[in-house]
Amino acid sequence: MENEEIILSILKEIKNGTTPVHTSFNLTFDLWAEFIEYLNDLKYITDVTIYWFGDDEYYNERVHSIDLSKAKLTRFGENFLVERRRLKIQKKHECC
């Protein structure tokens, strides 16, 4: 799966009230945490908690757990999904 496909799938699952899990995307737990952190940093999702453990230095940190039980799509996340849908429809009409 491409990164954009993973992001879209995560956002769609959260929008539909489903809690996405890393195994559905064949991602390691650490990589999964990076995707979730990225979406949270972009303000596409909210109410996400990532628990880290390890040394104070970033490169030694490891993910302990990720809580998506309260995760919600933000207005920015909704807009991202709408825009991607528009682009997909537009590309479909251009090619045929």
Biopython code that builds the backbone (N, CA, C, O; Angstrom):
import numpy as np
from Bio.PDB.StructureBuilder import StructureBuilder

atoms = [
    (1, "MET", "N", (0.829, -1.184, 0.000)),
    (1, "MET", "CA", (0.000, 0.000, 0.000)),
    (1, "MET", "C", (0.875, 1.249, 0.000)),
    (1, "MET", "O", (1.883, 1.314, 0.704)),
    (2, "GLU", "N", (0.488, 2.214, -0.779)),
    (2, "GLU", "CA", (1.175, 3.498, -0.796)),
    (2, "GLU", "C", (0.825, 4.290, 0.462)),
    (2, "GLU", "O", (-0.211, 4.054, 1.083)),
    (3, "ASN", "N", (1.682, 5.218, 0.827)),
    (3, "ASN", "CA", (1.444, 6.031, 2.027)),
    (3, "ASN", "C", (0.115, 6.766, 1.972)),
    (3, "ASN", "O", (-0.611, 6.810, 2.965)),
    (4, "GLU", "N", (-0.209, 7.342, 0.825)),
    (4, "GLU", "CA", (-1.472, 8.079, 0.713)),
    (4, "GLU", "C", (-2.669, 7.141, 0.882)),
    (4, "GLU", "O", (-3.661, 7.509, 1.511)),
    (5, "GLU", "N", (-2.579, 5.947, 0.332)),
    (5, "GLU", "CA", (-3.656, 4.968, 0.503)),
    (5, "GLU", "C", (-3.838, 4.596, 1.968)),
    (5, "GLU", "O", (-4.965, 4.455, 2.443)),
    (6, "ILE", "N", (-2.727, 4.438, 2.683)),
    (6, "ILE", "CA", (-2.785, 4.109, 4.107)),
    (6, "ILE", "C", (-3.442, 5.249, 4.873)),
    (6, "ILE", "O", (-4.317, 5.022, 5.708)),
    (7, "ILE", "N", (-3.018, 6.470, 4.587)),
    (7, "ILE", "CA", (-3.585, 7.641, 5.258)),
    (7, "ILE", "C", (-5.083, 7.733, 4.996)),
    (7, "ILE", "O", (-5.866, 7.941, 5.923)),
    (8, "LEU", "N", (-5.479, 7.580, 3.745)),
    (8, "LEU", "CA", (-6.907, 7.644, 3.411)),
    (8, "LEU", "C", (-7.692, 6.547, 4.114)),
    (8, "LEU", "O", (-8.795, 6.790, 4.605)),
    (9, "SER", "N", (-7.141, 5.359, 4.166)),
    (9, "SER", "CA", (-7.824, 4.248, 4.833)),
    (9, "SER", "C", (-7.969, 4.499, 6.332)),
    (9, "SER", "O", (-9.024, 4.232, 6.908)),
    (10, "ILE", "N", (-6.921, 5.007, 6.957)),
    (10, "ILE", "CA", (-6.981, 5.316, 8.389)),
    (10, "ILE", "C", (-8.074, 6.352, 8.644)),
    (10, "ILE", "O", (-8.906, 6.186, 9.536)),
    (11, "LEU", "N", (-8.059, 7.419, 7.851)),
    (11, "LEU", "CA", (-9.045, 8.481, 8.042)),
    (11, "LEU", "C", (-10.473, 7.977, 7.811)),
    (11, "LEU", "O", (-11.390, 8.335, 8.550)),
    (12, "LYS", "N", (-10.651, 7.156, 6.797)),
    (12, "LYS", "CA", (-11.990, 6.608, 6.525)),
    (12, "LYS", "C", (-12.477, 5.728, 7.670)),
    (12, "LYS", "O", (-13.646, 5.791, 8.050)),
    (13, "GLU", "N", (-11.582, 4.907, 8.219)),
    (13, "GLU", "CA", (-11.976, 4.045, 9.332)),
    (13, "GLU", "C", (-12.387, 4.869, 10.547)),
    (13, "GLU", "O", (-13.397, 4.587, 11.191)),
    (14, "ILE", "N", (-11.595, 5.885, 10.848)),
    (14, "ILE", "CA", (-11.924, 6.739, 11.998)),
    (14, "ILE", "C", (-13.243, 7.466, 11.745)),
    (14, "ILE", "O", (-14.069, 7.589, 12.650)),
    (15, "LYS", "N", (-13.440, 7.945, 10.530)),
    (15, "LYS", "CA", (-14.696, 8.630, 10.187)),
    (15, "LYS", "C", (-15.892, 7.699, 10.378)),
    (15, "LYS", "O", (-16.957, 8.125, 10.824)),
    (16, "ASN", "N", (-15.706, 6.432, 10.039)),
    (16, "ASN", "CA", (-16.792, 5.456, 10.139)),
    (16, "ASN", "C", (-16.951, 4.879, 11.542)),
    (16, "ASN", "O", (-17.775, 3.991, 11.760)),
    (17, "GLY", "N", (-16.167, 5.379, 12.488)),
    (17, "GLY", "CA", (-16.288, 4.929, 13.868)),
    (17, "GLY", "C", (-15.554, 3.642, 14.178)),
    (17, "GLY", "O", (-15.764, 3.047, 15.235)),
    (18, "THR", "N", (-14.699, 3.206, 13.273)),
    (18, "THR", "CA", (-13.902, 1.999, 13.467)),
    (18, "THR", "C", (-12.522, 2.399, 13.979)),
    (18, "THR", "O", (-11.968, 3.413, 13.552)),
    (19, "THR", "N", (-11.976, 1.617, 14.879)),
    (19, "THR", "CA", (-10.620, 1.869, 15.362)),
    (19, "THR", "C", (-9.643, 1.089, 14.487)),
    (19, "THR", "O", (-9.601, -0.139, 14.557)),
    (20, "PRO", "N", (-8.855, 1.788, 13.662)),
    (20, "PRO", "CA", (-7.899, 1.093, 12.807)),
    (20, "PRO", "C", (-6.777, 0.465, 13.622)),
    (20, "PRO", "O", (-6.425, 0.958, 14.694)),
    (21, "VAL", "N", (-6.215, -0.631, 13.102)),
    (21, "VAL", "CA", (-5.097, -1.304, 13.766)),
    (21, "VAL", "C", (-3.968, -1.518, 12.756)),
    (21, "VAL", "O", (-4.201, -1.683, 11.558)),
    (22, "HIS", "N", (-2.754, -1.509, 13.270)),
    (22, "HIS", "CA", (-1.574, -1.584, 12.397)),
    (22, "HIS", "C", (-1.498, -2.882, 11.598)),
    (22, "HIS", "O", (-0.977, -2.884, 10.483)),
    (23, "THR", "N", (-2.003, -3.974, 12.141)),
    (23, "THR", "CA", (-1.914, -5.253, 11.436)),
    (23, "THR", "C", (-2.745, -5.266, 10.152)),
    (23, "THR", "O", (-2.441, -6.017, 9.226)),
    (24, "SER", "N", (-3.776, -4.451, 10.095)),
    (24, "SER", "CA", (-4.593, -4.363, 8.880)),
    (24, "SER", "C", (-3.815, -3.768, 7.714)),
    (24, "SER", "O", (-4.171, -3.967, 6.552)),
    (25, "PHE", "N", (-2.766, -3.046, 8.028)),
    (25, "PHE", "CA", (-1.968, -2.365, 7.014)),
    (25, "PHE", "C", (-0.579, -2.982, 6.843)),
    (25, "PHE", "O", (0.252, -2.461, 6.099)),
    (26, "ASN", "N", (-0.338, -4.095, 7.537)),
    (26, "ASN", "CA", (0.966, -4.769, 7.501)),
    (26, "ASN", "C", (2.111, -3.833, 7.879)),
    (26, "ASN", "O", (3.170, -3.848, 7.251)),
    (27, "LEU", "N", (1.886, -3.016, 8.919)),
    (27, "LEU", "CA", (2.893, -2.083, 9.391)),
    (27, "LEU", "C", (3.419, -2.520, 10.748)),
    (27, "LEU", "O", (2.700, -3.126, 11.542)),
    (28, "THR", "N", (4.683, -2.203, 11.003)),
    (28, "THR", "CA", (5.218, -2.429, 12.339)),
    (28, "THR", "C", (4.549, -1.435, 13.277)),
    (28, "THR", "O", (4.007, -0.419, 12.840)),
    (29, "PHE", "N", (4.591, -1.733, 14.549)),
    (29, "PHE", "CA", (3.956, -0.866, 15.531)),
    (29, "PHE", "C", (4.595, 0.523, 15.537)),
    (29, "PHE", "O", (3.894, 1.526, 15.672)),
    (30, "ASP", "N", (5.922, 0.587, 15.389)),
    (30, "ASP", "CA", (6.622, 1.876, 15.375)),
    (30, "ASP", "C", (6.245, 2.706, 14.145)),
    (30, "ASP", "O", (6.027, 3.913, 14.250)),
    (31, "LEU", "N", (6.172, 2.068, 13.002)),
    (31, "LEU", "CA", (5.783, 2.777, 11.784)),
    (31, "LEU", "C", (4.330, 3.231, 11.880)),
    (31, "LEU", "O", (3.984, 4.328, 11.441)),
    (32, "TRP", "N", (3.492, 2.390, 12.450)),
    (32, "TRP", "CA", (2.090, 2.741, 12.680)),
    (32, "TRP", "C", (1.997, 4.009, 13.546)),
    (32, "TRP", "O", (1.212, 4.911, 13.254)),
    (33, "ALA", "N", (2.797, 4.062, 14.598)),
    (33, "ALA", "CA", (2.804, 5.227, 15.481)),
    (33, "ALA", "C", (3.211, 6.483, 14.715)),
    (33, "ALA", "O", (2.676, 7.563, 14.966)),
    (34, "GLU", "N", (4.146, 6.349, 13.791)),
    (34, "GLU", "CA", (4.570, 7.497, 12.995)),
    (34, "GLU", "C", (3.440, 8.000, 12.103)),
    (34, "GLU", "O", (3.254, 9.209, 11.961)),
    (35, "PHE", "N", (2.686, 7.082, 11.501)),
    (35, "PHE", "CA", (1.529, 7.488, 10.691)),
    (35, "PHE", "C", (0.504, 8.228, 11.549)),
    (35, "PHE", "O", (0.008, 9.286, 11.162)),
    (36, "ILE", "N", (0.196, 7.669, 12.704)),
    (36, "ILE", "CA", (-0.797, 8.275, 13.585)),
    (36, "ILE", "C", (-0.306, 9.638, 14.085)),
    (36, "ILE", "O", (-1.069, 10.603, 14.117)),
    (37, "GLU", "N", (0.955, 9.708, 14.470)),
    (37, "GLU", "CA", (1.530, 10.971, 14.932)),
    (37, "GLU", "C", (1.502, 12.016, 13.817)),
    (37, "GLU", "O", (1.208, 13.185, 14.069)),
    (38, "TYR", "N", (1.803, 11.603, 12.595)),
    (38, "TYR", "CA", (1.780, 12.493, 11.435)),
    (38, "TYR", "C", (0.372, 13.053, 11.216)),
    (38, "TYR", "O", (0.206, 14.256, 11.017)),
    (39, "LEU", "N", (-0.631, 12.188, 11.252)),
    (39, "LEU", "CA", (-2.014, 12.633, 11.061)),
    (39, "LEU", "C", (-2.458, 13.554, 12.187)),
    (39, "LEU", "O", (-3.196, 14.512, 11.955)),
    (40, "ASN", "N", (-2.018, 13.273, 13.384)),
    (40, "ASN", "CA", (-2.337, 14.128, 14.523)),
    (40, "ASN", "C", (-1.628, 15.483, 14.399)),
    (40, "ASN", "O", (-2.223, 16.523, 14.683)),
    (41, "ASP", "N", (-0.364, 15.472, 13.976)),
    (41, "ASP", "CA", (0.393, 16.718, 13.797)),
    (41, "ASP", "C", (-0.227, 17.603, 12.717)),
    (41, "ASP", "O", (-0.221, 18.828, 12.839)),
    (42, "LEU", "N", (-0.760, 16.989, 11.662)),
    (42, "LEU", "CA", (-1.413, 17.745, 10.587)),
    (42, "LEU", "C", (-2.812, 18.204, 10.978)),
    (42, "LEU", "O", (-3.471, 18.924, 10.228)),
    (43, "LYS", "N", (-3.252, 17.789, 12.143)),
    (43, "LYS", "CA", (-4.584, 18.117, 12.667)),
    (43, "LYS", "C", (-5.702, 17.473, 11.848)),
    (43, "LYS", "O", (-6.806, 18.012, 11.776)),
    (44, "TYR", "N", (-5.419, 16.309, 11.224)),
    (44, "TYR", "CA", (-6.445, 15.548, 10.516)),
    (44, "TYR", "C", (-7.263, 14.712, 11.486)),
    (44, "TYR", "O", (-8.430, 14.414, 11.232)),
    (45, "ILE", "N", (-6.637, 14.330, 12.614)),
    (45, "ILE", "CA", (-7.326, 13.582, 13.656)),
    (45, "ILE", "C", (-7.027, 14.227, 15.002)),
    (45, "ILE", "O", (-6.051, 14.961, 15.157)),
    (46, "THR", "N", (-7.881, 13.939, 15.961)),
    (46, "THR", "CA", (-7.701, 14.482, 17.299)),
    (46, "THR", "C", (-8.031, 13.407, 18.321)),
    (46, "THR", "O", (-8.545, 12.343, 17.975)),
    (47, "ASP", "N", (-7.733, 13.694, 19.580)),
    (47, "ASP", "CA", (-7.985, 12.767, 20.686)),
    (47, "ASP", "C", (-7.242, 11.446, 20.517)),
    (47, "ASP", "O", (-7.798, 10.368, 20.726)),
    (48, "VAL", "N", (-5.977, 11.557, 20.137)),
    (48, "VAL", "CA", (-5.086, 10.418, 19.966)),
    (48, "VAL", "C", (-4.001, 10.495, 21.040)),
    (48, "VAL", "O", (-3.483, 11.574, 21.328)),
    (49, "THR", "N", (-3.666, 9.366, 21.620)),
    (49, "THR", "CA", (-2.578, 9.332, 22.591)),
    (49, "THR", "C", (-1.590, 8.248, 22.190)),
    (49, "THR", "O", (-1.960, 7.095, 21.971)),
    (50, "ILE", "N", (-0.320, 8.645, 22.099)),
    (50, "ILE", "CA", (0.754, 7.698, 21.804)),
    (50, "ILE", "C", (1.652, 7.657, 23.027)),
    (50, "ILE", "O", (2.176, 8.683, 23.459)),
    (51, "TYR", "N", (1.825, 6.474, 23.578)),
    (51, "TYR", "CA", (2.675, 6.297, 24.744)),
    (51, "TYR", "C", (4.026, 5.760, 24.290)),
    (51, "TYR", "O", (4.104, 4.733, 23.615)),
    (52, "TRP", "N", (5.095, 6.473, 24.670)),
    (52, "TRP", "CA", (6.452, 6.088, 24.317)),
    (52, "TRP", "C", (7.184, 5.650, 25.572)),
    (52, "TRP", "O", (6.862, 6.091, 26.676)),
    (53, "PHE", "N", (8.146, 4.802, 25.404)),
    (53, "PHE", "CA", (9.056, 4.514, 26.505)),
    (53, "PHE", "C", (10.445, 4.356, 25.935)),
    (53, "PHE", "O", (10.609, 4.011, 24.764)),
    (54, "GLY", "N", (11.448, 4.609, 26.760)),
    (54, "GLY", "CA", (12.831, 4.560, 26.302)),
    (54, "GLY", "C", (13.605, 5.727, 26.866)),
    (54, "GLY", "O", (13.145, 6.415, 27.778)),
    (55, "ASP", "N", (14.782, 5.945, 26.316)),
    (55, "ASP", "CA", (15.641, 7.040, 26.764)),
    (55, "ASP", "C", (15.068, 8.383, 26.328)),
    (55, "ASP", "O", (14.103, 8.447, 25.566)),
    (56, "ASP", "N", (15.678, 9.444, 26.823)),
    (56, "ASP", "CA", (15.230, 10.789, 26.475)),
    (56, "ASP", "C", (15.544, 11.159, 25.034)),
    (56, "ASP", "O", (14.908, 12.057, 24.482)),
    (57, "GLU", "N", (16.490, 10.501, 24.424)),
    (57, "GLU", "CA", (16.871, 10.822, 23.056)),
    (57, "GLU", "C", (15.869, 10.206, 22.089)),
    (57, "GLU", "O", (15.451, 9.060, 22.255)),
    (58, "TYR", "N", (15.495, 10.975, 21.088)),
    (58, "TYR", "CA", (14.432, 10.565, 20.177)),
    (58, "TYR", "C", (14.703, 9.216, 19.506)),
    (58, "TYR", "O", (13.811, 8.372, 19.423)),
    (59, "TYR", "N", (15.920, 9.018, 19.035)),
    (59, "TYR", "CA", (16.186, 7.802, 18.272)),
    (59, "TYR", "C", (16.128, 6.535, 19.120)),
    (59, "TYR", "O", (16.106, 5.437, 18.565)),
    (60, "ASN", "N", (16.103, 6.651, 20.419)),
    (60, "ASN", "CA", (15.990, 5.481, 21.280)),
    (60, "ASN", "C", (14.567, 5.218, 21.749)),
    (60, "ASN", "O", (14.306, 4.210, 22.405)),
    (61, "GLU", "N", (13.651, 6.115, 21.419)),
    (61, "GLU", "CA", (12.278, 5.950, 21.867)),
    (61, "GLU", "C", (11.600, 4.824, 21.105)),
    (61, "GLU", "O", (11.838, 4.617, 19.915)),
    (62, "ARG", "N", (10.764, 4.113, 21.811)),
    (62, "ARG", "CA", (9.971, 3.043, 21.219)),
    (62, "ARG", "C", (8.519, 3.259, 21.622)),
    (62, "ARG", "O", (8.238, 3.853, 22.663)),
    (63, "VAL", "N", (7.630, 2.790, 20.821)),
    (63, "VAL", "CA", (6.211, 2.943, 21.099)),
    (63, "VAL", "C", (5.785, 1.892, 22.105)),
    (63, "VAL", "O", (6.074, 0.706, 21.947)),
    (64, "HIS", "N", (5.106, 2.336, 23.123)),
    (64, "HIS", "CA", (4.563, 1.416, 24.115)),
    (64, "HIS", "C", (3.134, 1.042, 23.734)),
    (64, "HIS", "O", (2.797, -0.141, 23.685)),
    (65, "SER", "N", (2.295, 2.034, 23.466)),
    (65, "SER", "CA", (0.923, 1.773, 23.030)),
    (65, "SER", "C", (0.347, 3.016, 22.369)),
    (65, "SER", "O", (0.861, 4.125, 22.520)),
    (66, "ILE", "N", (-0.727, 2.797, 21.636)),
    (66, "ILE", "CA", (-1.428, 3.874, 20.937)),
    (66, "ILE", "C", (-2.900, 3.747, 21.279)),
    (66, "ILE", "O", (-3.497, 2.682, 21.123)),
    (67, "ASP", "N", (-3.476, 4.842, 21.746)),
    (67, "ASP", "CA", (-4.891, 4.843, 22.105)),
    (67, "ASP", "C", (-5.667, 5.638, 21.059)),
    (67, "ASP", "O", (-5.581, 6.865, 21.001)),
    (68, "LEU", "N", (-6.424, 4.921, 20.239)),
    (68, "LEU", "CA", (-7.266, 5.550, 19.223)),
    (68, "LEU", "C", (-8.748, 5.409, 19.566)),
    (68, "LEU", "O", (-9.610, 5.695, 18.735)),
    (69, "SER", "N", (-9.042, 4.972, 20.777)),
    (69, "SER", "CA", (-10.433, 4.701, 21.148)),
    (69, "SER", "C", (-11.320, 5.950, 21.105)),
    (69, "SER", "O", (-12.533, 5.840, 20.921)),
    (70, "LYS", "N", (-10.728, 7.124, 21.271)),
    (70, "LYS", "CA", (-11.499, 8.369, 21.236)),
    (70, "LYS", "C", (-11.195, 9.202, 19.993)),
    (70, "LYS", "O", (-11.671, 10.330, 19.867)),
    (71, "ALA", "N", (-10.411, 8.652, 19.086)),
    (71, "ALA", "CA", (-9.971, 9.393, 17.903)),
    (71, "ALA", "C", (-11.154, 9.865, 17.071)),
    (71, "ALA", "O", (-12.138, 9.149, 16.881)),
    (72, "LYS", "N", (-11.027, 11.087, 16.586)),
    (72, "LYS", "CA", (-12.052, 11.690, 15.737)),
    (72, "LYS", "C", (-11.389, 12.392, 14.570)),
    (72, "LYS", "O", (-10.254, 12.861, 14.662)),
    (73, "LEU", "N", (-12.114, 12.451, 13.484)),
    (73, "LEU", "CA", (-11.665, 13.214, 12.339)),
    (73, "LEU", "C", (-11.942, 14.692, 12.595)),
    (73, "LEU", "O", (-13.004, 15.047, 13.105)),
    (74, "THR", "N", (-11.004, 15.541, 12.247)),
    (74, "THR", "CA", (-11.207, 16.979, 12.374)),
    (74, "THR", "C", (-11.776, 17.520, 11.071)),
    (74, "THR", "O", (-11.945, 16.788, 10.095)),
    (75, "ARG", "N", (-12.064, 18.800, 11.076)),
    (75, "ARG", "CA", (-12.539, 19.446, 9.848)),
    (75, "ARG", "C", (-11.475, 19.328, 8.750)),
    (75, "ARG", "O", (-11.810, 19.137, 7.581)),
    (76, "PHE", "N", (-10.196, 19.440, 9.123)),
    (76, "PHE", "CA", (-9.108, 19.312, 8.147)),
    (76, "PHE", "C", (-9.060, 17.898, 7.567)),
    (76, "PHE", "O", (-8.835, 17.715, 6.370)),
    (77, "GLY", "N", (-9.273, 16.907, 8.424)),
    (77, "GLY", "CA", (-9.308, 15.522, 7.956)),
    (77, "GLY", "C", (-10.468, 15.274, 7.014)),
    (77, "GLY", "O", (-10.316, 14.604, 5.992)),
    (78, "GLU", "N", (-11.629, 15.816, 7.361)),
    (78, "GLU", "CA", (-12.812, 15.706, 6.482)),
    (78, "GLU", "C", (-12.526, 16.348, 5.131)),
    (78, "GLU", "O", (-12.821, 15.773, 4.083)),
    (79, "ASN", "N", (-11.943, 17.555, 5.167)),
    (79, "ASN", "CA", (-11.623, 18.261, 3.927)),
    (79, "ASN", "C", (-10.618, 17.489, 3.083)),
    (79, "ASN", "O", (-10.723, 17.458, 1.857)),
    (80, "PHE", "N", (-9.645, 16.868, 3.740)),
    (80, "PHE", "CA", (-8.654, 16.062, 3.026)),
    (80, "PHE", "C", (-9.337, 14.915, 2.283)),
    (80, "PHE", "O", (-9.034, 14.659, 1.118)),
    (81, "LEU", "N", (-10.256, 14.226, 2.957)),
    (81, "LEU", "CA", (-10.983, 13.121, 2.316)),
    (81, "LEU", "C", (-11.813, 13.615, 1.139)),
    (81, "LEU", "O", (-11.819, 12.988, 0.079)),
    (82, "VAL", "N", (-12.508, 14.727, 1.312)),
    (82, "VAL", "CA", (-13.336, 15.288, 0.243)),
    (82, "VAL", "C", (-12.475, 15.670, -0.953)),
    (82, "VAL", "O", (-12.828, 15.381, -2.096)),
    (83, "GLU", "N", (-11.356, 16.316, -0.690)),
    (83, "GLU", "CA", (-10.464, 16.741, -1.772)),
    (83, "GLU", "C", (-9.898, 15.543, -2.531)),
    (83, "GLU", "O", (-9.836, 15.564, -3.760)),
    (84, "ARG", "N", (-9.489, 14.512, -1.819)),
    (84, "ARG", "CA", (-8.957, 13.308, -2.474)),
    (84, "ARG", "C", (-10.034, 12.629, -3.313)),
    (84, "ARG", "O", (-9.749, 12.119, -4.396)),
    (85, "ARG", "N", (-11.261, 12.622, -2.822)),
    (85, "ARG", "CA", (-12.375, 12.052, -3.579)),
    (85, "ARG", "C", (-12.588, 12.832, -4.873)),
    (85, "ARG", "O", (-12.790, 12.244, -5.936)),
    (86, "ARG", "N", (-12.542, 14.171, -4.775)),
    (86, "ARG", "CA", (-12.691, 15.020, -5.964)),
    (86, "ARG", "C", (-11.597, 14.740, -6.982)),
    (86, "ARG", "O", (-11.865, 14.602, -8.176)),
    (87, "LEU", "N", (-10.349, 14.656, -6.493)),
    (87, "LEU", "CA", (-9.234, 14.389, -7.397)),
    (87, "LEU", "C", (-9.382, 13.034, -8.085)),
    (87, "LEU", "O", (-9.090, 12.898, -9.273)),
    (88, "LYS", "N", (-9.834, 12.042, -7.335)),
    (88, "LYS", "CA", (-10.016, 10.704, -7.891)),
    (88, "LYS", "C", (-11.084, 10.723, -8.980)),
    (88, "LYS", "O", (-10.908, 10.118, -10.038)),
    (89, "ILE", "N", (-12.180, 11.411, -8.723)),
    (89, "ILE", "CA", (-13.266, 11.513, -9.710)),
    (89, "ILE", "C", (-12.784, 12.285, -10.927)),
    (89, "ILE", "O", (-13.072, 11.902, -12.061)),
    (90, "GLN", "N", (-12.052, 13.373, -10.699)),
    (90, "GLN", "CA", (-11.539, 14.183, -11.789)),
    (90, "GLN", "C", (-10.587, 13.372, -12.666)),
    (90, "GLN", "O", (-10.679, 13.433, -13.892)),
    (91, "LYS", "N", (-9.677, 12.616, -12.060)),
    (91, "LYS", "CA", (-8.742, 11.791, -12.828)),
    (91, "LYS", "C", (-9.478, 10.728, -13.627)),
    (91, "LYS", "O", (-9.099, 10.414, -14.756)),
    (92, "LYS", "N", (-10.518, 10.183, -13.043)),
    (92, "LYS", "CA", (-11.301, 9.141, -13.703)),
    (92, "LYS", "C", (-11.947, 9.698, -14.971)),
    (92, "LYS", "O", (-11.969, 9.028, -16.004)),
    (93, "HIS", "N", (-12.471, 10.920, -14.896)),
    (93, "HIS", "CA", (-13.121, 11.541, -16.051)),
    (93, "HIS", "C", (-12.115, 11.996, -17.093)),
    (93, "HIS", "O", (-12.434, 12.005, -18.282)),
    (94, "GLU", "N", (-10.922, 12.371, -16.690)),
    (94, "GLU", "CA", (-9.896, 12.818, -17.624)),
    (94, "GLU", "C", (-9.337, 11.670, -18.448)),
    (94, "GLU", "O", (-9.003, 11.851, -19.619)),
    (95, "CYS", "N", (-9.234, 10.517, -17.861)),
    (95, "CYS", "CA", (-8.587, 9.395, -18.567)),
    (95, "CYS", "C", (-9.502, 8.755, -19.603)),
    (95, "CYS", "O", (-9.009, 8.099, -20.521)),
    (96, "CYS", "N", (-10.826, 8.924, -19.486)),
    (96, "CYS", "CA", (-11.750, 8.202, -20.372)),
    (96, "CYS", "C", (-12.421, 9.077, -21.383)),
    (96, "CYS", "O", (-13.219, 8.593, -22.186)),
]
sb = StructureBuilder()
sb.init_structure("model")
sb.init_model(0)
sb.init_chain("A")
sb.init_seg("    ")
for serial, (resi, resn, name, xyz) in enumerate(atoms, 1):
    if name == "N":
        sb.init_residue(resn, " ", resi, " ")
    sb.init_atom(name, np.array(xyz, "f"), 0.0, 1.0, " ", f" {name:<3s}", serial, name[0])
structure = sb.get_structure()
